[in-house]
Amino acid sequence: MPTIQTPEGKVKKAVMDYLWAKGHGCYPHKTVATYDAKIGCYRELSQYAATVGESDLLVFDKNDSTMPIWCELKKPGKRKIDPDQVIFKKQVEDMGHTYIIINCLEDLYKLGL
């Protein structure tokens, strides 16, 4: 059966492919439960699997791997983040980290990645 990819999923694939090709570390966060066909239901996420509002990707710049870049992926044209994401963004920025909203590869180019 063919996979149907959402607009946000297409952005995620393009961003991850680009970052890996450029030699950056790029790690998606698991924010949805996994369906287990053997038991016929979704496996419960651990309380440690994801934080509410957590960004979609954690990126480490190959030129400065000491400071992560937290990336929230949105479909093209959408820049607004949910209230839980606003809280997470503030926590990240209060620690001195970078948090960006990505709609397309051009957003990465602006960061110099």
C-alpha positions in Angstrom: 0.0 0.0 0.0 1.5 3.4 -0.9 2.3 5.8 1.9 0.4 9.1 2.0 2.6 11.9 3.2 1.2 15.0 4.9 2.5 18.4 3.9 4.4 18.6 7.2 5.8 15.1 6.5 7.1 16.3 3.2 8.8 19.2 4.9 10.3 16.8 7.5 11.7 14.5 4.9 13.2 17.3 2.8 14.8 18.9 5.9 16.2 15.7 7.3 17.6 14.6 3.9 19.2 18.0 3.5 20.7 18.1 7.0 22.1 14.6 6.8 23.5 15.3 3.3 25.3 18.4 4.7 26.8 16.3 7.6 24.7 17.8 10.4 23.2 15.6 13.1 19.4 15.5 12.9 17.2 13.5 15.3 13.4 13.4 15.2 11.4 13.2 18.5 9.0 10.4 18.9 5.7 12.1 19.7 3.1 9.5 18.6 2.5 5.9 19.8 3.5 3.0 17.7 0.9 0.5 16.5 1.8 -3.1 17.4 0.0 -5.5 15.0 0.9 -8.5 17.2 -1.2 -7.2 20.2 -3.7 -5.3 18.0 -3.3 -1.9 19.7 -1.0 1.1 20.1 1.9 0.8 22.5 1.7 3.4 25.3 4.4 6.0 25.2 6.7 6.2 28.1 6.3 9.4 30.2 9.9 10.1 29.1 9.3 9.6 25.4 8.3 13.2 24.7 7.4 16.4 26.5 4.2 18.1 25.6 5.0 20.8 23.0 8.4 19.4 22.3 9.9 20.3 18.9 9.9 17.8 16.0 13.7 17.7 15.4 16.8 18.3 17.4 19.7 19.4 15.1 23.4 19.6 15.8 25.4 21.9 13.5 28.5 20.0 12.3 30.5 23.3 12.9 29.2 23.8 16.4 27.8 20.6 17.9 27.8 22.1 21.4 24.6 24.0 20.9 21.5 22.2 19.7 18.9 23.8 17.4 15.3 22.8 18.2 13.2 22.7 15.0 9.4 22.8 14.9 8.2 21.7 11.4 5.1 23.2 9.9 3.4 22.8 6.6 4.3 25.5 4.1 2.6 28.8 5.0 1.9 27.9 8.6 4.1 29.7 11.2 1.8 29.6 14.3 2.7 27.2 17.1 0.4 25.8 19.7 0.3 27.1 23.3 2.3 24.1 24.6 4.9 24.7 21.9 5.1 28.3 23.0 5.9 27.2 26.5 8.5 24.7 25.2 10.1 27.4 23.0 10.5 29.7 25.9 12.1 27.0 28.0 14.6 26.2 25.2 15.4 29.9 24.6 15.8 30.6 28.3 18.6 27.9 28.3 20.3 29.9 25.5 19.4 27.4 22.7 18.0 28.2 19.3 14.4 27.3 18.4 13.1 27.8 14.9 10.0 27.1 12.9 10.7 25.5 9.6 8.3 25.5 6.6 10.9 24.9 3.9 14.6 24.5 3.2 15.1 28.2 2.8 14.5 28.5 6.6 17.7 26.4 7.1 19.6 28.5 4.6 18.9 31.6 6.7 20.6 29.9 9.7 23.6 29.1 7.5 23.0 25.3 7.7 
